[in-house]
Amino acid sequence: MAYNLLKGKRGIITGALDANSIAWKIAQKAHQEGATFVLTNAPIAMRMGEINKLAEETGSTIIPADATSIEDLTNLYTQAQEVLGGKIDFVLHSIGMSVNIRKNIPYDELNYDYFAKGIDVSAMSFHKMLAVAKKLDAINEGGSVVGLTYMAAQRTYPFYTDMADIKAMLESIARSFGYYYGLDKKVRVNTVSQSPTKTTAGTGVKGFGDLYSFAEAISPLGNADAESCADYCITLFSDLTRMVTMQNLFHDGGYSSTGVSVEVMQKLDAANNI
Ligand SMILES: NC(=O)c1ccc[n+]([C@@H]2O[C@H](COP(=O)([O-])OP(=O)(O)OC[C@H]3O[C@@H](n4cnc5c(N)ncnc54)[C@H](O)[C@@H]3O)[C@@H](O)[C@H]2O)c1
């Protein structure tokens, strides 16, 4: 059911790689809620061509941009305002990549060039997207910027390796930039900490299947899927959350507040033959 929550709003949505991407679902929901937006992704990701289907479905223009490039981001905001006919109301940062994870390098043996690349792509890009927007004064007062994160920023998950530190930085940027952007332009900046979700980036983490099942067994509501994450992000883009900023918001079916569940205890009992 749609509520017209984003009627008349203009947005920029990063990170829709394929139909499993969280950003893909967010774009579909934003469209249903009356928003107009541009889609963007790294030029290399465009080669897969999947994003064209989403652009067609949502009547959106695609503007390629490597989120680590100030030049690309400047072009993105400039063109987006031209295409959409005015300043931007919401921005989704849905970008994550770790070469150390891709190459299965353990945390205590990290390659620092890969680490630096991961920071640039997955966290510093958030700062760059905010800084370029602010410099160009591209976001309307009351606008909303959301980045996606994971709870490894607060607790240790061995296989999440350098992305844990990178997500901690991403969440810190939301707080720090949220202060400055809020003071100057009343623009809100938040991160949404999402349950494990079966996407290209998610399933690339070693042991993802077990992690997914564990979180499912711990969370009283079960894992939050990409579609419900999209619903939550729509509320954050809407005026209903106009006083929410500088927050890391858990969207995880209660996982982050649960110590252990009866289900997990029973499984351990069964495994130990107690
Ligand atoms: N899947 C999960 O379990 C999960 C859980 C919590 C948070 N997240 C976060 O959600 C976000 C989206 O990931 P997803 O799970 O939808 O996976 P995904 O693989 O579909 O999306 C990641 C996106 O990042 C884009 N990207 C990579 N490098 C880029 C660059 N230089 N410039 C621009 N874009 C670039 C990719 O092309 C891709 O579209 C990420 O920040 C991820 O860490 C995912």
The ligand as a MOL file (V3000), in Angstrom:
LIG
                    3D

  0  0  0     0  0            999 V3000
M  V30 BEGIN CTAB
M  V30 COUNTS 44 48 0 0 0
M  V30 BEGIN ATOM
M  V30 1 N 23.4560 -7.2810 2.5090 0
M  V30 2 C 23.6280 -7.1680 3.8170 0
M  V30 3 O 23.6440 -8.1670 4.5610 0
M  V30 4 C 23.7790 -5.7860 4.4170 0
M  V30 5 C 23.5250 -5.6160 5.7950 0
M  V30 6 C 23.7070 -4.3520 6.3550 0
M  V30 7 C 24.1270 -3.2940 5.5420 0
M  V30 8 N 24.3650 -3.4990 4.2020 0 CHG=1
M  V30 9 C 24.8410 -2.3740 3.3850 0
M  V30 10 O 23.8870 -2.0570 2.4110 0
M  V30 11 C 24.5450 -1.3490 1.3590 0
M  V30 12 C 24.0880 -1.9160 0.0240 0
M  V30 13 O 24.5600 -3.2250 -0.1450 0
M  V30 14 P 23.6710 -4.4360 -0.7000 0
M  V30 15 O 23.6370 -5.4560 0.3670 0
M  V30 16 O 22.4000 -3.9320 -1.2680 0 CHG=-1
M  V30 17 O 24.6040 -5.0340 -1.8420 0
M  V30 18 P 24.8400 -4.6650 -3.3880 0
M  V30 19 O 26.0670 -5.4340 -3.7710 0
M  V30 20 O 23.6150 -4.8970 -4.1600 0
M  V30 21 O 25.1570 -3.0940 -3.3710 0
M  V30 22 C 26.4460 -2.5320 -3.1950 0
M  V30 23 C 26.5660 -1.4320 -4.2310 0
M  V30 24 O 27.7580 -0.6450 -4.0760 0
M  V30 25 C 28.0940 -0.2000 -5.3900 0
M  V30 26 N 29.4480 0.3370 -5.4660 0
M  V30 27 C 30.6200 -0.3200 -5.2180 0
M  V30 28 N 31.6600 0.5070 -5.4490 0
M  V30 29 C 31.1380 1.7130 -5.8330 0
M  V30 30 C 31.7110 2.9540 -6.1920 0
M  V30 31 N 33.0370 3.1540 -6.2060 0
M  V30 32 N 30.8810 3.9760 -6.5400 0
M  V30 33 C 29.5350 3.8130 -6.5390 0
M  V30 34 N 28.9370 2.6450 -6.1860 0
M  V30 35 C 29.7250 1.6060 -5.8500 0
M  V30 36 C 27.9440 -1.5110 -6.1880 0
M  V30 37 O 27.9790 -1.3140 -7.5910 0
M  V30 38 C 26.6120 -1.9880 -5.6710 0
M  V30 39 O 25.5440 -1.4640 -6.4240 0
M  V30 40 C 26.0390 -1.4720 1.6220 0
M  V30 41 O 26.5080 -0.3050 2.2780 0
M  V30 42 C 26.0950 -2.6450 2.5810 0
M  V30 43 O 27.2600 -2.6590 3.3700 0
M  V30 44 C 24.1880 -4.7190 3.6310 0
M  V30 END ATOM
M  V30 BEGIN BOND
M  V30 1 1 1 2
M  V30 2 2 2 3
M  V30 3 1 2 4
M  V30 4 1 4 5
M  V30 5 2 4 44
M  V30 6 2 5 6
M  V30 7 1 6 7
M  V30 8 2 7 8
M  V30 9 1 8 9
M  V30 10 1 8 44
M  V30 11 1 9 10
M  V30 12 1 9 42
M  V30 13 1 10 11
M  V30 14 1 11 12
M  V30 15 1 11 40
M  V30 16 1 12 13
M  V30 17 1 13 14
M  V30 18 2 14 15
M  V30 19 1 14 16
M  V30 20 1 14 17
M  V30 21 1 17 18
M  V30 22 2 18 19
M  V30 23 1 18 20
M  V30 24 1 18 21
M  V30 25 1 21 22
M  V30 26 1 22 23
M  V30 27 1 23 24
M  V30 28 1 23 38
M  V30 29 1 24 25
M  V30 30 1 25 26
M  V30 31 1 25 36
M  V30 32 1 26 27
M  V30 33 1 26 35
M  V30 34 2 27 28
M  V30 35 1 28 29
M  V30 36 1 29 30
M  V30 37 2 29 35
M  V30 38 1 30 31
M  V30 39 2 30 32
M  V30 40 1 32 33
M  V30 41 2 33 34
M  V30 42 1 34 35
M  V30 43 1 36 37
M  V30 44 1 36 38
M  V30 45 1 38 39
M  V30 46 1 40 41
M  V30 47 1 40 42
M  V30 48 1 42 43
M  V30 END BOND
M  V30 END CTAB
M  END
